[in-house]
Amino acid sequence: MCTDARRDRGDLEDFLHAVCAGGADVVQLRDKSIDADEEIAALELLGRVAAEYDTLFAVNDRADIAALVGADVFHVGQHDLSPAQARRLLGPDVLIGRSTHDLGQATAALADPDVDYFCTGPVWATPTKPGRPATGLEFVRAVAELTEARLDADPEVLPVPWFAIGGIDEPRLPQVLEAGARGVVVVRAVTEAPDPRTAAGQLRGLLPA
């Protein structure tokens, strides 16, 4: 799941404990409104909390900050550092993820040796990605078919995990899974929930083991 620094609520630490206890596998801080020192402080907190629950923590965009805080995961968009550049900066142990918005980008991510996972979407339009058109469930189906065809063509190739993102909540999650996704990234479904721990747990319970 992805969250901002929750400056408007002032409850970042409690929130992080809640979502990690609820079963979030990865928590990414994404907040373009804060300065670097605030981001570092929030990420250091995230790293401490995540370690208590064996949860991975992710940094968005800034490889220098990812290196400084010892992030488990570093995520880049299409107009950020390339995965190869990020790998040179961060080394072999950090998981590197890539955002994809069309089938060409997903195909490139699958073929990139420096990409450990990729995200695809936004499946539905979302205020967290203003101005970006929804890709729809058909795109999820296309990516699922693409990944399956790759494995069928070479049974020895390692699968690349991928996650659907964008407007996904508990009522919509079954549609995304039916379309072929096996993992999702959520934002508002948890960040705006009155009980983030319960929300995270309910979503986690719907995902494949």
Secondary structure by P-SEA (a helix, b strand, c coil): cccccccccccaaaaaaaaaaacccbbbbbbccccaaaaaaaaaaaaaaaaaccbbbbbcccaaaaaaacccbbbbccccccaaaaaaaccccbbbbbbbccaaaaaaaaacccccccccccccccccccccccccaaaaaaaaaaaaaaaaacccbbbbbbbbbccccccaaaaaaaaccccccccccccccccaaaaaaaaaaaccc
